[in-house]
Every structure is written in C-alpha cells, then in structure tokens.
C-alpha cells in the first residue's frame, strides 16, 4: 500500500499524526482510519481510529501490526506456532479502586472461541510474562489506558473492516485458525490524547510501551521457534 508522505502542513495533517510525527514515515487516511508506516517502532503499521469519549473528549484506538514472517511463507511448523500463540492472547484488566492495578489476563474471547475450536489450548504464559516485566507495567501505570489487548490478527485479508455478525466473525477466526496465512501480532491501545500540556510525554510513553511489548513478543516467538529469522 502506497502511503502519503508525512510532510504536509499542520493544517492538512490530522492531529494524531502531528502528535506522533516523530515516529511517522508516511501516512494515509482510508475510510476514517489513519494508516501509518512508522519509524523507530519495529512494526509494519500503526492504525489510528477516533473513538467517542463523553460529550467533549475524543479517545483514540491505536493498533500496532507486526508481521513476524516479514512476508515469508507459512509451513506446517509455523501453522502450529500460530495456533500456540493464538491461545496466549491477553488483555489488560483493572483490579481494585484506590489505587487500582492493571493486570494482564487471558483474553475472554478465547473462552468463547474454544466452544468452536476443540483443540484450542489456552495459556496465560504471555500474560504472566507481561505482568512480570517492570518496564511494561510501569508504562501501563503511567498511561492508565482505557483498554489494551495483545493478540494475533486472525481475519482473512478480504475482510479488513468487518461489520458482519459475531457468529460470522467466529467462523472467520476459526477458518484462519485451521489454515493461518501468516503470523501478525496485533497490539490495540485505547486511550485519550487531549490537547493539554504534557500530551507529548504521553506519546513518548505510548511508543515506549509498544516497543517494550514488541520486544517481549519477539522474544517469545524466538523461544518457541528458535530457527525463525526475525529481522525487526
């Protein structure tokens, strides 16, 4: 996909792109989603999406896509690796009140998915690794995000903007699980970037969090598949 070079005037460039401009090589707005080819972040794309948050505030969903294979071909061993990693998907939950504590736990969607995929093996291995990483958890505490999930992109490419019913979504994920066409990590962060002093520090913390999680994901893949060449 050919993206727009990020050297537009501030009046033409979306607020969120200007905010992350240090990390933007180029970008393109497609159907309300802003696709960014990043720099200084070891991933393939960032995707920004505006989300309503109350009467006056606007939250952002930032999706980080990292292709483990770098366009390489799948084989039987890599298909098995995908299935193992799929069972490790996790999401951030908040516990307690004052102070509340962020904890990564198994993504609840996996339990629903297992009703449709008998051999899906669910594991809290990745959640535990993230919870034990001081850098990740320190940044989670600072950012205090509305949501944070770590998983695999599991929808065939012909359904990039899925609006079909949930049952159809489950069928697509099941189809991809049976015959995965790639291994692409997907980190999704929901948070606000208000026009207030200090917002640039929040951007830096978000980028540091992405880099820290990507580091862990690369290490986990390398641990499970030592022969895989990882370029990023």
N, C-alpha and C positions, 0 to 999 in steps of 0.2 A: 504494500500500500504506500503510495507516494503521499507524503505529508507536507504541509505548508511550512516553509522555513520560518523559524520563530524570530524574525527580525522586523516585525510590524510595529507601527506606532502604538503607544499605550492606549489610544482611542479605538484601535481596531482589534486589539488583543484582549481576550476575556480576562477578568480579574484574577481567576485562579491560575491562569497561565503566567500572567505577570508576577504573581506571588511566587511561583515556582521557577521563574525564568532562569535562575542559575543552573537548574537541572533539566532544562528543555533544549533539545537539539532542534526539533521541529514539531509541528502540531497540526491537527485538522479537526474541524467541527463537523460531525456527522449525526444528523438527527437528534441534536441536543446533547450528544456525548462528545467529549473532547478527548481525542486520541493523541497521545504524546510519545514521541520517541525520546527517551531520556538520555542524559549523560550523567556520569558519576553515580549512577544507580545500576547495578548489574542485573538488569531485566530487559525484556523486549519492549514492553509498552506500559505506560500509565494511562488509565482512563478516568476522567473526571466527570462526575454527574451531579448536578444540583439536586438537593432534596429539601423540601419544606421543613421548617422547624419553628413552629409558632407563628405569630402574626407578622413579626418584623425580621426574624432571623432566617438565615439560609444555611443549611448544613451541606456538606459535600461528601459524596461517596467516592473514594479513590480506590481503584482496582489496579493491582500490580500483577502483570502477567510475565512469568519467567518460563521459557521453553527449555527444559532440561536437555533435550536432544539437539537443540540448535538446528532443527530441520533434518536431522538424521532419521533413518528408517527404524521402524519397530521390528522386533523379533519376539519369539516365544518368551525368552527370559525377561525382556523389557515389558511385555504384556503382564507377566506375573508381578514385576516390580510395581507397575501401575496399580494393580489390584491390592497389593500390600499397602502401598501409600494411601490409596483411597480410604482404607479402613482407619487411617490415622488422622483424618480431618478433624479439626478442632475449632472452637470459638471461645471468645472471652466472655466470662460471666462475672458479675459483681456480687460480692458477699459482704454482709454486714452493713452498718449505717455510718457511724462516725468513729473512726474512718472506715470507709468501705474499701475492700480489697479486690483487685482484679485477679481472676484465676482462669487459666485455660482448661477447658473440659472437652470431652468428646462431643463433636457436633451432633445435636439431637436428630438432625436429618438422617444420620447414618442408621439410627434405630428404625426409622420408618423405611429406609431403603432396604434394610435386611429382611423385611417382610416380603420383599420382591426378589431378593438375591440371597439364596440359601447359603452360599459358600462365602459370603462377605465376612471377613474376620475383622472385628472392631478392636482397636488398640488405643490405649491412652499414652503410648510411648512418646509421640510428638508433643502432646500437651504437657507431659511431665518435663521434657527437655526445655520447652519454652518457659515453664514455671520456675525452673531452676537456673535460668540464665539471668544474671543480675542486670546486664545491660538492657535486655528486653523488658524485664519487669519494671526497672527504673523508669524507662521511657513510657511504658503503659501508665504508670502512676502520674507522670508529668502531663501526658496528653489527655488522660481521662476520657477516652473515646466513647461515643455512643454505641459503637459496635466494632468488632474486629474478628475476622474469620481467616483461617488458613486452610486451604484445601486444594483440590485439583480441578482444573477446567474439564468438565465432563459432558459437554453438549457438542454434538457434531457441528462443524463449521457452517453448515447450511441453515442453522438456527441461531444466528448471532444475537438477535433481540427477541427472546422467547416470550410470547404472550399467550401461548396455548394453556389449557387447563393443567392443573397439577398432576393428574393421572398421566397425561401425555408427557410431562416433564420427567416423571419417574420412568416411563418407558424408554425415553431417550437416554437417560443416565444408565439404565440397565443395559441398553444396546451398546453404549460406549464401554461399559464395564466388560462386557463379553468380548468385544473386539476394539480395544483402545487404539486410537490412531495417533497418539502422541502422549507425552507426559509434560504438562504445563501447569506449574504451580499458580495459584490464584490467591493473592492476599487482598482482602477487602477491608478498608478502614472507613468508618463513618464518624465524622467529627465536624466541628464548625471552624471556619477561618474568618472571624469577624474583622471588620476594618477598625482595629483598635491597636494602640501601642503594644508591642510585644508579639504581634502576629508572625513576624519574620522568624522569631525564635521558635515558634510552634512549627513552622515549616521545616526548620532545621531538625527539630526533634522527630518529626514525622519521617523525614528522609533517613535519619539515623535508625529509627525503628525498622523501616523497610530493609535497610542494609543488614541490620542485625538478624532479622528473621530470615532473609535470603541466605545469610551465612550458615545458619542452622540447617536450612533446607538442603543446601549443597552438601554439608557435612553428613546429613542423614542419608541422602542418596548415595554418596560415596561409600558410606558404611555398609549399606545394603547391597551395593553393586560396585565393588572396587574397580572393575575393569572399564567402567564407563568413563569416557573422556569428557570432562566438564570444562568448558572454555571460559565461562564468566566467573 
